[in-house]
């Protein structure tokens, strides 16, 4: 069942992208892989992003149609259920791919639209 609070779920996504940006600021892969706190914190933030997408349900496709919501939801399953095979390289590839930046831009636009529709 889709979330009754789509704005909150989109904000969760933005907050966790911002956390990943903070955790990895100025890092190259070698520094990231050597920093177990950054790896685990980024992994946790990716799980929250995936879960927020899952809770949005089909509303996500309506609000932000340009994003691969099925993939965003499914990455959480991979990170949760294949945790023993998730290494820093896997997490870094997600972070360095540019997909989070595109998701951020698209979600920001949706949040602006939703906030504009709210009654004062």
OpenMM code with the backbone's topology and positions (N, CA, C; nanometers):
from openmm import Vec3, app, unit

residues = "UNK UNK UNK UNK UNK UNK UNK UNK UNK UNK UNK UNK UNK UNK UNK UNK UNK UNK UNK UNK UNK UNK UNK UNK UNK UNK UNK UNK UNK UNK UNK UNK UNK UNK UNK UNK UNK UNK UNK UNK UNK UNK UNK UNK UNK UNK UNK UNK UNK UNK UNK UNK UNK UNK UNK UNK UNK UNK UNK UNK UNK UNK UNK UNK UNK UNK UNK UNK UNK UNK UNK UNK UNK UNK UNK UNK UNK UNK UNK UNK UNK UNK UNK UNK UNK UNK UNK UNK UNK UNK UNK UNK UNK UNK UNK UNK UNK UNK UNK UNK UNK UNK UNK UNK UNK UNK UNK UNK UNK UNK UNK UNK UNK UNK UNK UNK UNK UNK UNK UNK".split()
positions = [
    Vec3(0.0835, -0.1174, 0.0000),
    Vec3(0.0000, 0.0000, 0.0000),
    Vec3(0.0882, 0.1239, 0.0000),
    Vec3(0.0629, 0.2180, -0.0891),
    Vec3(0.1443, 0.3397, -0.0960),
    Vec3(0.1332, 0.4232, 0.0308),
    Vec3(0.2359, 0.4978, 0.0573),
    Vec3(0.2404, 0.5851, 0.1734),
    Vec3(0.1340, 0.6924, 0.1648),
    Vec3(0.0789, 0.7265, 0.2801),
    Vec3(-0.0136, 0.8384, 0.2882),
    Vec3(0.0621, 0.9704, 0.2975),
    Vec3(0.1927, 0.9619, 0.3068),
    Vec3(0.2762, 1.0801, 0.3237),
    Vec3(0.3848, 1.0851, 0.2167),
    Vec3(0.3466, 1.1031, 0.0911),
    Vec3(0.4489, 1.1003, -0.0150),
    Vec3(0.5528, 1.2106, 0.0005),
    Vec3(0.5138, 1.3280, 0.0472),
    Vec3(0.6116, 1.4347, 0.0659),
    Vec3(0.7163, 1.3925, 0.1676),
    Vec3(0.6742, 1.3315, 0.2772),
    Vec3(0.7686, 1.2849, 0.3802),
    Vec3(0.8634, 1.1805, 0.3235),
    Vec3(0.8135, 1.0905, 0.2430),
    Vec3(0.8988, 0.9858, 0.1840),
    Vec3(1.0015, 1.0464, 0.0878),
    Vec3(0.9581, 1.1439, 0.0090),
    Vec3(1.0523, 1.2122, -0.0811),
    Vec3(1.1574, 1.2872, -0.0016),
    Vec3(1.1163, 1.3493, 0.1078),
    Vec3(1.2129, 1.4185, 0.1941),
    Vec3(1.3113, 1.3200, 0.2557),
    Vec3(1.2634, 1.2000, 0.2920),
    Vec3(1.3530, 1.0953, 0.3429),
    Vec3(1.4606, 1.0619, 0.2395),
    Vec3(1.4191, 1.0524, 0.1153),
    Vec3(1.5147, 1.0238, 0.0079),
    Vec3(1.6178, 1.1346, -0.0014),
    Vec3(1.5727, 1.2590, -0.0003),
    Vec3(1.6665, 1.3722, -0.0100),
    Vec3(1.7598, 1.3783, 0.1099),
    Vec3(1.7072, 1.3550, 0.2294),
    Vec3(1.7909, 1.3587, 0.3494),
    Vec3(1.9009, 1.2534, 0.3428),
    Vec3(1.8677, 1.1371, 0.2925),
    Vec3(1.9666, 1.0302, 0.2888),
    Vec3(2.0651, 1.0448, 0.1743),
    Vec3(2.0249, 1.1069, 0.0666),
    Vec3(2.1229, 1.1414, -0.0371),
    Vec3(2.2206, 1.2435, 0.0203),
    Vec3(2.1689, 1.3413, 0.0938),
    Vec3(2.2554, 1.4420, 0.1559),
    Vec3(2.3517, 1.3773, 0.2556),
    Vec3(2.3051, 1.2786, 0.3281),
    Vec3(2.3938, 1.2081, 0.4221),
    Vec3(2.5053, 1.1370, 0.3473),
    Vec3(2.4702, 1.0696, 0.2396),
    Vec3(2.5740, 1.0010, 0.1610),
    Vec3(2.6748, 1.1025, 0.1088),
    Vec3(2.6266, 1.2159, 0.0605),
    Vec3(2.7172, 1.3215, 0.0133),
    Vec3(2.8097, 1.3664, 0.1262),
    Vec3(2.7552, 1.3804, 0.2452),
    Vec3(2.8360, 1.4215, 0.3610),
    Vec3(2.9366, 1.3129, 0.3987),
    Vec3(2.8914, 1.1877, 0.4041),
    Vec3(2.9785, 1.0774, 0.4439),
    Vec3(3.0946, 1.0564, 0.3476),
    Vec3(3.0748, 1.0924, 0.2202),
    Vec3(3.1739, 1.0613, 0.1173),
    Vec3(3.2416, 1.1853, 0.0582),
    Vec3(3.2151, 1.3001, 0.1166),
    Vec3(3.2682, 1.4261, 0.0625),
    Vec3(3.4201, 1.4201, 0.0467),
    Vec3(3.4649, 1.4495, -0.0742),
    Vec3(3.6082, 1.4555, -0.1030),
    Vec3(3.6774, 1.3213, -0.1118),
    Vec3(3.6044, 1.2138, -0.1025),
    Vec3(3.6662, 1.0806, -0.1031),
    Vec3(3.6778, 1.0237, -0.2436),
    Vec3(3.7836, 0.9515, -0.2627),
    Vec3(3.7990, 0.8623, -0.3764),
    Vec3(3.7724, 0.7216, -0.3233),
    Vec3(3.7626, 0.6249, -0.4130),
    Vec3(3.7262, 0.4902, -0.3714),
    Vec3(3.8183, 0.4347, -0.2625),
    Vec3(3.9476, 0.4522, -0.2765),
    Vec3(4.0413, 0.3932, -0.1806),
    Vec3(4.0153, 0.4433, -0.0393),
    Vec3(3.9923, 0.5728, -0.0251),
    Vec3(3.9637, 0.6300, 0.1066),
    Vec3(3.8290, 0.5799, 0.1582),
    Vec3(3.7311, 0.5721, 0.0696),
    Vec3(3.5998, 0.5221, 0.1073),
    Vec3(3.6096, 0.3782, 0.1564),
    Vec3(3.6739, 0.2932, 0.0808),
    Vec3(3.6854, 0.1518, 0.1157),
    Vec3(3.7598, 0.1316, 0.2470),
    Vec3(3.8527, 0.2209, 0.2775),
    Vec3(3.9295, 0.2106, 0.4010),
    Vec3(3.8543, 0.2664, 0.5216),
    Vec3(3.7448, 0.3368, 0.4974),
    Vec3(3.6687, 0.4004, 0.6047),
    Vec3(3.5406, 0.3205, 0.6284),
    Vec3(3.5483, 0.2252, 0.7201),
    Vec3(3.4357, 0.1351, 0.7423),
    Vec3(3.3107, 0.2100, 0.7876),
    Vec3(3.3282, 0.3204, 0.8583),
    Vec3(3.2118, 0.3996, 0.9007),
    Vec3(3.1415, 0.4619, 0.7802),
    Vec3(3.2173, 0.5142, 0.6878),
    Vec3(3.1575, 0.5731, 0.5674),
    Vec3(3.0853, 0.4664, 0.4859),
    Vec3(3.1445, 0.3487, 0.4759),
    Vec3(3.0828, 0.2394, 0.4001),
    Vec3(2.9502, 0.1995, 0.4637),
    Vec3(2.9521, 0.1730, 0.5934),
    Vec3(2.8303, 0.1287, 0.6603),
    Vec3(2.7249, 0.2382, 0.6663),
    Vec3(2.7656, 0.3604, 0.6901),
    Vec3(2.6696, 0.4711, 0.6941),
    Vec3(2.6065, 0.4918, 0.5562),
    Vec3(2.6853, 0.4836, 0.4521),
    Vec3(2.6331, 0.4988, 0.3165),
    Vec3(2.5406, 0.3834, 0.2809),
    Vec3(2.5773, 0.2641, 0.3204),
    Vec3(2.4934, 0.1472, 0.2966),
    Vec3(2.3577, 0.1649, 0.3655),
    Vec3(2.3597, 0.2101, 0.4883),
    Vec3(2.2351, 0.2320, 0.5626),
    Vec3(2.1491, 0.3392, 0.4941),
    Vec3(2.2114, 0.4459, 0.4501),
    Vec3(2.1376, 0.5524, 0.3814),
    Vec3(2.0765, 0.4996, 0.2512),
    Vec3(2.1480, 0.4159, 0.1788),
    Vec3(2.0919, 0.3561, 0.0568),
    Vec3(1.9727, 0.2669, 0.0890),
    Vec3(1.9794, 0.1958, 0.1998),
    Vec3(1.8665, 0.1127, 0.2410),
    Vec3(1.7441, 0.1984, 0.2724),
    Vec3(1.7644, 0.3117, 0.3379),
    Vec3(1.6529, 0.4014, 0.3688),
    Vec3(1.5937, 0.4588, 0.2407),
    Vec3(1.6785, 0.4968, 0.1469),
    Vec3(1.6296, 0.5476, 0.0179),
    Vec3(1.5433, 0.4417, -0.0504),
    Vec3(1.5897, 0.3200, -0.0518),
    Vec3(1.5162, 0.2115, -0.1145),
    Vec3(1.3835, 0.1866, -0.0429),
    Vec3(1.3854, 0.1888, 0.0875),
    Vec3(1.2635, 0.1656, 0.1648),
    Vec3(1.1634, 0.2790, 0.1451),
    Vec3(1.2110, 0.4016, 0.1411),
    Vec3(1.1216, 0.5153, 0.1153),
    Vec3(1.0570, 0.5001, -0.0227),
    Vec3(1.1348, 0.4559, -0.1202),
    Vec3(1.0806, 0.4323, -0.2544),
    Vec3(0.9758, 0.3217, -0.2512),
    Vec3(1.0024, 0.2190, -0.1750),
    Vec3(0.9064, 0.1092, -0.1622),
    Vec3(0.7763, 0.1591, -0.0995),
    Vec3(0.7888, 0.2405, 0.0037),
    Vec3(0.6698, 0.2927, 0.0719),
    Vec3(0.5923, 0.3921, -0.0147),
    Vec3(0.6595, 0.4581, -0.1052),
    Vec3(0.5885, 0.5470, -0.1980),
    Vec3(0.4968, 0.4677, -0.2905),
    Vec3(0.5369, 0.3475, -0.3236),
    Vec3(0.4572, 0.2651, -0.4128),
    Vec3(0.4445, 0.3287, -0.5504),
    Vec3(0.3298, 0.3094, -0.6138),
    Vec3(0.3084, 0.3593, -0.7492),
    Vec3(0.3030, 0.5112, -0.7550),
    Vec3(0.2852, 0.5748, -0.6398),
    Vec3(0.2842, 0.7212, -0.6342),
    Vec3(0.4180, 0.7766, -0.6834),
    Vec3(0.5248, 0.7026, -0.6597),
    Vec3(0.6584, 0.7478, -0.7016),
    Vec3(0.6626, 0.7704, -0.8522),
    Vec3(0.6081, 0.6765, -0.9274),
    Vec3(0.6078, 0.6883, -1.0728),
    Vec3(0.5273, 0.8090, -1.1197),
    Vec3(0.4217, 0.8414, -1.0466),
    Vec3(0.3398, 0.9579, -1.0820),
    Vec3(0.4113, 1.0888, -1.0495),
    Vec3(0.4765, 1.0929, -0.9334),
    Vec3(0.5416, 1.2163, -0.8882),
    Vec3(0.6748, 1.2423, -0.9564),
    Vec3(0.7490, 1.1356, -0.9822),
    Vec3(0.8838, 1.1477, -1.0394),
    Vec3(0.9003, 1.0385, -1.1457),
    Vec3(0.8359, 1.0578, -1.2596),
    Vec3(0.8345, 0.9509, -1.3605),
    Vec3(0.9693, 0.9236, -1.4266),
    Vec3(1.0629, 1.0132, -1.4131),
    Vec3(1.1906, 0.9986, -1.4832),
    Vec3(1.2874, 0.9013, -1.4151),
    Vec3(1.2501, 0.8479, -1.2998),
    Vec3(1.3432, 0.7639, -1.2246),
    Vec3(1.3082, 0.6158, -1.2326),
    Vec3(1.4087, 0.5298, -1.2234),
    Vec3(1.3866, 0.3848, -1.2310),
    Vec3(1.3434, 0.3287, -1.0947),
    Vec3(1.2199, 0.3553, -1.0548),
    Vec3(1.1735, 0.3213, -0.9202),
    Vec3(1.1832, 0.1728, -0.8907),
    Vec3(1.1575, 0.0900, -0.9865),
    Vec3(1.1681, -0.0540, -0.9635),
    Vec3(1.3104, -0.0913, -0.9223),
    Vec3(1.4079, -0.0338, -0.9892),
    Vec3(1.5483, -0.0612, -0.9551),
    Vec3(1.5850, -0.0028, -0.8192),
    Vec3(1.5323, 0.1166, -0.7899),
    Vec3(1.5617, 0.1799, -0.6608),
    Vec3(1.5062, 0.0932, -0.5480),
    Vec3(1.3865, 0.0420, -0.5673),
    Vec3(1.3275, -0.0461, -0.4659),
    Vec3(1.4059, -0.1767, -0.4534),
    Vec3(1.4435, -0.2330, -0.5662),
    Vec3(1.5073, -0.3647, -0.5635),
    Vec3(1.6501, -0.3611, -0.5099),
    Vec3(1.7178, -0.2479, -0.5199),
    Vec3(1.8550, -0.2434, -0.4661),
    Vec3(1.8548, -0.2677, -0.3158),
    Vec3(1.7475, -0.2269, -0.2506),
    Vec3(1.7362, -0.2532, -0.1067),
    Vec3(1.7334, -0.4014, -0.0771),
    Vec3(1.6633, -0.4779, -0.1609),
    Vec3(1.6602, -0.6232, -0.1425),
    Vec3(1.7988, -0.6834, -0.1583),
    Vec3(1.8702, -0.6361, -0.2564),
    Vec3(2.0065, -0.6862, -0.2778),
    Vec3(2.0938, -0.6515, -0.1577),
    Vec3(2.0880, -0.5273, -0.1128),
    Vec3(2.1731, -0.4846, -0.0016),
    Vec3(2.1376, -0.5554, 0.1286),
    Vec3(2.0087, -0.5827, 0.1481),
    Vec3(1.9657, -0.6521, 0.2703),
    Vec3(1.9937, -0.8010, 0.2652),
    Vec3(1.9537, -0.8645, 0.1570),
    Vec3(1.9561, -1.0097, 0.1521),
    Vec3(2.0885, -1.0676, 0.1033),
    Vec3(2.1658, -0.9888, 0.0356),
    Vec3(2.2968, -1.0342, -0.0110),
    Vec3(2.4073, -0.9595, 0.0637),
    Vec3(2.3775, -0.9237, 0.1883),
    Vec3(2.4692, -0.8416, 0.2667),
    Vec3(2.6101, -0.8982, 0.2739),
    Vec3(2.6215, -1.0287, 0.2745),
    Vec3(2.7543, -1.0892, 0.2839),
    Vec3(2.8337, -1.0742, 0.1546),
    Vec3(2.7654, -1.0404, 0.0466),
    Vec3(2.8335, -1.0183, -0.0803),
    Vec3(2.8465, -0.8714, -0.1162),
    Vec3(2.7951, -0.7846, -0.0272),
    Vec3(2.8031, -0.6408, -0.0521),
    Vec3(2.9350, -0.5907, 0.0039),
    Vec3(3.0188, -0.5446, -0.0842),
    Vec3(3.1482, -0.4932, -0.0414),
    Vec3(3.1539, -0.3426, -0.0711),
    Vec3(3.2583, -0.2760, -0.0250),
    Vec3(3.2685, -0.1311, -0.0501),
    Vec3(3.2605, -0.0952, -0.1979),
    Vec3(3.3106, -0.1825, -0.2841),
    Vec3(3.3061, -0.1552, -0.4276),
    Vec3(3.1625, -0.1448, -0.4773),
    Vec3(3.0755, -0.2334, -0.4309),
    Vec3(2.9343, -0.2315, -0.4715),
    Vec3(2.8685, -0.1019, -0.4275),
    Vec3(2.8897, -0.0647, -0.3025),
    Vec3(2.8307, 0.0586, -0.2496),
    Vec3(2.8865, 0.1790, -0.3248),
    Vec3(3.0162, 0.1800, -0.3483),
    Vec3(3.0790, 0.2925, -0.4181),
    Vec3(3.0267, 0.3069, -0.5614),
    Vec3(3.0081, 0.1949, -0.6291),
    Vec3(2.9559, 0.2023, -0.7665),
    Vec3(2.8205, 0.2710, -0.7703),
    Vec3(2.7368, 0.2424, -0.6728),
    Vec3(2.6054, 0.3081, -0.6656),
    Vec3(2.6246, 0.4578, -0.6433),
    Vec3(2.7124, 0.4922, -0.5505),
    Vec3(2.7346, 0.6328, -0.5159),
    Vec3(2.7989, 0.7084, -0.6322),
    Vec3(2.8981, 0.6488, -0.6949),
    Vec3(2.9755, 0.7174, -0.7989),
    Vec3(2.9071, 0.7171, -0.9353),
    Vec3(2.7992, 0.6434, -0.9497),
    Vec3(2.7345, 0.6286, -1.0809),
    Vec3(2.6699, 0.7568, -1.1329),
    Vec3(2.6386, 0.8486, -1.0437),
    Vec3(2.5661, 0.9690, -1.0837),
    Vec3(2.4154, 0.9523, -1.0712),
    Vec3(2.3705, 0.8309, -1.0443),
    Vec3(2.2276, 0.8046, -1.0314),
    Vec3(2.1666, 0.8783, -0.9125),
    Vec3(2.2418, 0.8900, -0.8032),
    Vec3(2.1885, 0.9608, -0.6868),
    Vec3(2.1702, 1.1094, -0.7157),
    Vec3(2.2607, 1.1673, -0.7924),
    Vec3(2.2477, 1.3086, -0.8290),
    Vec3(2.1235, 1.3310, -0.9146),
    Vec3(2.0992, 1.2407, -1.0084),
    Vec3(1.9797, 1.2513, -1.0928),
    Vec3(1.8536, 1.2318, -1.0106),
    Vec3(1.8565, 1.1364, -0.9187),
    Vec3(1.7426, 1.1137, -0.8307),
    Vec3(1.7173, 1.2367, -0.7450),
    Vec3(1.8235, 1.2934, -0.6918),
    Vec3(1.8114, 1.4131, -0.6080),
    Vec3(1.7447, 1.5265, -0.6854),
    Vec3(1.7925, 1.5546, -0.8033),
    Vec3(1.7361, 1.6645, -0.8845),
    Vec3(1.5880, 1.6415, -0.9127),
    Vec3(1.5533, 1.5198, -0.9490),
    Vec3(1.4145, 1.4888, -0.9827),
    Vec3(1.3242, 1.4957, -0.8601),
    Vec3(1.3745, 1.4475, -0.7471),
    Vec3(1.2948, 1.4490, -0.6247),
    Vec3(1.2794, 1.5916, -0.5720),
    Vec3(1.3842, 1.6728, -0.5822),
    Vec3(1.3732, 1.8130, -0.5411),
    Vec3(1.2606, 1.8807, -0.6188),
    Vec3(1.2546, 1.8595, -0.7485),
    Vec3(1.1495, 1.9201, -0.8311),
    Vec3(1.0109, 1.8734, -0.7854),
    Vec3(0.9968, 1.7467, -0.7527),
    Vec3(0.8681, 1.6945, -0.7061),
    Vec3(0.8302, 1.7524, -0.5707),
    Vec3(0.9280, 1.7661, -0.4826),
    Vec3(0.9026, 1.8242, -0.3498),
    Vec3(0.8559, 1.9686, -0.3636),
    Vec3(0.9205, 2.0439, -0.4503),
    Vec3(0.8807, 2.1830, -0.4736),
    Vec3(0.7360, 2.1878, -0.5231),
    Vec3(0.7024, 2.1002, -0.6171),
    Vec3(0.5647, 2.0959, -0.6676),
    Vec3(0.4652, 2.0606, -0.5569),
    Vec3(0.4982, 1.9595, -0.4782),
    Vec3(0.4074, 1.9167, -0.3712),
    Vec3(0.3904, 2.0254, -0.2652),
    Vec3(0.4991, 2.0901, -0.2307),
    Vec3(0.4888, 2.1970, -0.1294),
    Vec3(0.4058, 2.3130, -0.1817),
    Vec3(0.4160, 2.3397, -0.3113),
    Vec3(0.3368, 2.4452, -0.3729),
    Vec3(0.1884, 2.4137, -0.3749),
    Vec3(0.1547, 2.2854, -0.3706),
    Vec3(0.0147, 2.2436, -0.3727),
    Vec3(-0.0475, 2.2398, -0.2334),
    Vec3(0.0359, 2.2458, -0.1296),
    Vec3(-0.0155, 2.2386, 0.0069),
    Vec3(-0.0878, 2.3680, 0.0423),
    Vec3(-0.1885, 2.3538, 0.1232),
    Vec3(-0.2634, 2.4693, 0.1706),
    Vec3(-0.1830, 2.5374, 0.2810),
    Vec3(-0.1803, 2.6730, 0.2798),
    Vec3(-0.1065, 2.7434, 0.3864),
    Vec3(-0.1717, 2.7286, 0.5209),
] * unit.nanometer
topology = app.Topology()
chain = topology.addChain("A")
for resn in residues:
    res = topology.addResidue(resn, chain)
    for name in ("N", "CA", "C"):
        topology.addAtom(name, app.Element.getBySymbol(name[0]), res)
